Amino acid sequence: MTILWYVGAFALAIGVLVTVHEFGHFAVARLCGVKVLRFSLGFGRVLLRRQKTPEDTEWVLCAVPLGGYVRMLDEREAPVPTSDLSQAFNRKSVWRRLAIVAAGPAANLLLAVLIYWIGFMQGVTELRPIIAQPSVESPAGKAGMQAGDEIVAVSAQSVRSWSDVRWVLVRHLVDNQTVDLKLHSHGGERMVTLATEGLGDDLERADPLKDLGLAPFRPDVPPVIGSLAEGGPAAKAGILSGDRVLSIDGNPLKGWDDLVRGVSASPGRALSIEVRRGNEFKSFSIVPEAHSDQGNTIGRIGVAVQADSAWRDRLLVELRYGPVEAFGRAARQTWEMAGFSLKMLGRMITGHVSLKNISGPVTIADYAGQSAKLGADAYIRFLALISISIAVLNLLPIPLLDGGHIMYYLAEILMRRPVSQKVMEIGQQIGFTLLASLMAFAFFNDITRLLS
């Protein structure tokens, strides 16, 4: 059942993102007066087909859902009737052809902007970047950071949540060996500098926050159950909101962190959990579900802490913006993430970042399933991230990709004549070799992660 969940989440994500990408090509092609012969979601054997009349676009769903294509009327692919020549792709101006090709990646970027825009307007509650006590040996400990310090800026960029801190840090680590943090504490504001050399080499494996000694501050909270995930292990076993967990396998609990550690360390293993419900004492046998977290497998039983308003107000922040500011933030975040992806690719090529950061469909399916289990908001944000990745990948100047065609059309604009057929054939061979190598390496990384 778990495998089906991950496969389903992956298939839905790819289906949505490929449809958006190909619809970008389709919509601009029709605006430019090009006749579209087929809109295909997937490759291989046709499963579903719909076409109103022989003159209309044929809509098909194919067996292999790892992509799609839009087939346009083109004299280079098949003879075109004289009456339809004005609708042929190859007869359009180079600027129109360029716009049609660029529309696919642009549609993926616009989808990401739309998702982030709606998210910023709806608002989200996140943890304030207040740190727990770092270890003495960590960069944060050596810099003198203390429990209760709140990070308000990373390298002069303001941050309001742990998500902000992680994103700014990851972007910063790629190029720098130190990072400046602005802190707010009871003693006022101060600046600290953390050593970060080598932490940006393998971001797939490393957790920059953990390696720097940065972790969210957790107050002493009693192990009292607040909310439960519907259908989770705890709910199925009969745990109720308000139950106070006394022990796990006979080991008494002092606080909520003890409960988290006990459950996290026992994925797939039955735990004997004793609780107090009013004046009654009850025992339950619960098997934590296995989840992947930063490359490690941990257990979860689907419970959240019962929080009082005092520490919720101190530790949580609601991020919500008006339509105009939300759109600006959405566009900026999409731009920054796309730029960061390109920067990472460049540093992989130069050898400054490990090639282990390249992920294939297996890893993407894993992330799709994990985000879907966290809820609709997490899954939709995952779609935005993958949509940006698809746009960036397709814009690379590699023949066979949209970016390769854009490269040919830009050359045609500069030379004032089309690129020769021979050059395009050589480019296709090079592009096929590069893409096949990239896919093989991505699959290799996927298999290596699974085996490890």
SULPE-V301749 format. One record per run of one state. SS is the DSSP state (hx for helix, st for strand, lp for the rest). FROM is the first residue (numbers start at 1). TO is the last residue. If there is no record, write none. Layout:
SS:FROM:TO + SS:FROM:TO
This chain:
lp:1:1 + hx:2:31 + lp:32:35 + st:36:50 + lp:51:57 + st:58:72 + lp:73:81 + hx:82:87 + lp:88:88 + hx:89:91 + lp:92:93 + hx:94:122 + lp:123:123 + st:124:127 + lp:128:129 + st:130:131 + lp:132:138 + hx:139:142 + lp:143:149 + st:150:154 + lp:155:156 + st:157:158 + lp:159:161 + hx:162:173 + lp:174:177 + st:178:185 + lp:186:187 + st:188:195 + lp:196:207 + hx:208:212 + lp:213:215 + st:216:216 + lp:217:223 + st:224:228 + lp:229:232 + hx:233:237 + lp:238:243 + st:244:248 + lp:249:250 + st:251:252 + lp:253:255 + hx:256:264 + lp:265:269 + st:270:277 + lp:278:279 + st:280:287 + lp:288:288 + st:289:293 + lp:294:295 + st:296:300 + lp:301:302 + st:303:305 + lp:306:308 + hx:309:315 + st:316:319 + lp:320:322 + hx:323:350 + lp:351:354 + hx:355:357 + lp:358:360 + hx:361:374 + lp:375:375 + hx:376:395 + lp:396:401 + hx:402:415 + lp:416:420 + hx:421:451 + lp:452:452
